[in-house]
Amino acid sequence: MLAAIIILAKWPTNEYALTPGNATPVAPLVKIKGVSSENHRGKIMLTDVDIQPLNALQWVFMHFQSHVQFISSDQLVEPGVPTNELDAQGYLEMSDSKLAAEVAAFDAVGWKTPSTPTGAIINSVVAPSPAQSAGMHVADEIVGVNGAKVDSRCSLITAMHSIPAGTKVHLSVERAKISADGVITYRSASTETLTTSKPPAGIGSAGCSGVTGEGTSYLGVAIEDGNTYRLPAQVSIDTANIGGPSAGLAMTLTLIDKLSRRSISGNQPIAATGTIDVHGNVGDVGGVAEKTVAVQRAGAKYFFVPEVEVATAKAAAGPGLKIIGVTTLAQALRDLRALGGATPKPLTTPR
């Protein structure tokens, strides 16, 4: 029996376990400099899940616990992307989410936030691939190809589209440094030389205007647009050791609350999950059942979730927790007003 236990404990599986994490008030994590802000009595909470890889012994014991969701590594990463990218991907998603929350919040209280495109940010690296061989990583930002400026995902795709496989290319890259607790900083641009390879079948224009058919060259990265925004204030949100995009809605509501004269939640304990983009659209997230358990334990009265996940949240919710489905920030603010919250009115008049 002891030998069997030891073998199971050393036998890795392809499975991960999602279990309820914490529901954390966001306001104490936020600092705003440059405009007036206010701490109201209500709590707006973000919620997360704990995720861990399982060996065979853990896999067996986890089946005897409640509120556990099992997922395979194939569900966590795209084909060809190693699971050791997960932490970096999660921290990049959180960084993107915080920026989107800031833009959406300031827009909601009347500020204009002009944007400037900056480059193409890597959000995954296939193994093996030319990019992996060159030591490129998640969050690195490509800002040039062979001396030509790159300021977006599509400008990189356009620049690479007709380059033949087997060609040496010189990429201008701002290397990212991700700290142990998830803070991303960037170095000055450096030149990285790599040799392209033939793309896998099905790699096309990816929705970029003016680019048709399959490309002739392949780097082995998935990319997203890089942008900076001219915000009216400096905002910092301490999300140390929390990854992923699912706190976007909670962070946005908290920022609006702090920027407003009166509480947009009616000083009630609420929680929220859902991605946010700069236009205020709310997107779906994973682990909603486990997050619902965490929210209930934290004493929230209302839990705002993406509309498509209302049924999942209701199935996991107990008495005393009302589930509210939303698709946009504007809808969430209307629902909060129906619960007694105030209309957002900024402490500092937008200029």
FENLINHU-V767433 format. One record per backbone hydrogen bond with DSSP energy under -1.0 kcal/mol. CO is the residue of the C=O (numbers start at 1). NH is the residue of the N-H. Records with the same first field share a line. If there is no record, write none. Layout:
# FENLINHU-V767433
CO=NH + NH
This chain:
# FENLINHU-V767433
1=5
2=6
3=7
4=8
5=9
6=10
8=57
11=56
14=73
15=54
16=71
17=52
18=69
19=50
22=48
24=46
26=29
27=30
29=238
31=236
33=234
43=270
44=26
45=272
46=24
48=21
50=19
52=17
54=13
55=59
56=60
57=61
58=62
61=64
62=65
69=18
71=16
72=75
73=76 + 77
78=81
80=127
82=85
83=86
85=89
86=90
87=91
88=92
89=93
90=94 + 244
91=95
92=96
93=97
94=98
95=99
96=100
97=101
98=102
99=103
100=104
101=105
102=106
103=107
104=108
105=109
106=111
107=110
114=230
116=228
119=226
120=142
121=224
122=139
124=222
129=133
130=134
131=136
132=135
137=140
140=122
141=174
142=120
143=150
144=172
145=148
148=145
152=156
153=157
154=158
155=159
156=160
157=161
160=163
161=216
164=167
167=196
169=194
170=146
171=192
172=143 + 144
173=190
174=141
175=187
177=185
179=182
181=241
183=179
185=177
190=173
192=171
194=169
196=166
197=218
200=203
203=215
208=211
218=197
219=131
220=126
222=123 + 124
224=121
226=118
228=116
229=231
234=33
236=31
237=239
239=242
245=248
246=274
247=251
248=252
249=253
250=254
251=255
252=256
253=257
254=258
255=259
258=38
259=347
263=342
269=301
270=45
271=304
274=249
275=283
277=280
280=329
281=277
283=275
287=291
288=292
289=293
290=294
291=295
292=296
293=297
294=298
295=300
296=299
301=322
302=271
303=324
304=273
305=326
306=309
307=310
309=313
310=314
311=315
312=316
313=317
318=321
322=303
324=305
326=307
327=282
328=332
329=333
330=334
331=335
332=336
333=337
334=338
336=341
337=340
345=261
